[in-house]
Amino acid sequence: MVEIEGWAGTVMIGIVVDSVSEVLNIKVDDIEDTPAFGARINTDYILGMAKMGGGVKILLDIDRALSAEDVVAVLEKTT
């Protein structure tokens, strides 16, 4: 379940994923800004990156990952 901020306010929807490998609590201090990967890669949907346990976790900005059209389509199916 995710909450998405949209033009109509906050919408809670469920998203089906292939798998979940882990659930983490990440401190704000551990989150770094998204690096510039170059002009060819759109990083608008990346909230930031966290270095944890010898690896890097990419944090998804769910409000930007789903377009307004996606949210409208979900709302139309639920009403």
Secondary structure, DSSP 8 states (H G I E B T S, - for coil): -EEEEETTEEEEE----S---------GGGEE------TTS--TTEEEEEEETTEEEEEE-HHHHS-HHHHHHHHHHH-
